[in-house]
Amino acid sequence: MPNETLLKAEHLSVRFGGLLAVNDVSFDVARGEVFTLIGPNGAGKTTVFNLISRIYQPTTGAITYAGPQGELLLTSQAPHAVAQLGIARTFQNIELFEHASVLSNLLIGRHTRRETGLWRDLLFTPRTRAAELKAREKVEEIIDFLDLQHYRDTLVGGLPYGVRKVVELGRALCTEPRLLLLDEPSSGLNVEETDDMAFWIQDIRDDLGITVLMVEHDMSLVSRVSDRVLAMNQGEVLALGSPAAVQADPGVAEAYLGTIDDVSNLRRPPGHTMGGRA
């Protein structure tokens, strides 16, 4: 188990008017692990993701991150700087350019790695051409990694939902992240597609060396790929530990099922989901 901390959240709280969406949440994500947030509807999981993505500003608390240049206070960074720090994200609802090809969508993911300026690009200088070739090579690596060769030149709007989920994952990988945020990666996928997603998440960690922070409801996927799990309910931490330990926690069972006597019901067949969207 890796032990070097990549991301650390300390006493995070978020208040929207009179609603306390996140209340005193703390956790750390070790470099090289898959760390998963689980919880029923309204638990605050996506709000935590939005704090890390800098979409929201915490009311109290802080997030520190071991960036390329050393540790920094992530909560003091501008939202547009997050991707350049090596943090990429997918969303519950797919956000792709439907009238562009798979290749073009993946190339957009290389924008954060741009090494040339506007005038060099307009004049298409040798340096710009070299940067374009480098971007193409990286995108082709991701296409091969995710088995998207057959769809390279296909418009995204004509693809099945499951393939589009993979394309969005690929676009995030094209930014060469150090930390990948996956917001319900199995949402809308069938059992076979979810199995494929599990293998890719494991390969992303093991082969690409990318740390994964995930929000997920499918407990079969959570159990297969997660090193540690943080269970939340009503904006607060319920349990933190291994997937098996968290699923066996009486407080987690009560949050999902309304009773502490149905712990066994947390262990459902593959493809079952617990609750709905965050």
PyMOL commands that set and color helices and strands:
alter all, ss='L'
color gray80, all
select helices_A, chain A and resi 45-52+74-76+79-81+83-85+102-108+111-113+118-123+126-145+149-151+156-158+161-173+191-206+219-225+243-247+250-257+263-266
alter helices_A, ss='H'
color red, helices_A
select strands_A, chain A and resi 5-16+19-30+34-38+60-67+70-73+87-89+179-183+211-215+228-233+236-241
alter strands_A, ss='S'
color yellow, strands_A
deselect
rebuild
show_as cartoon
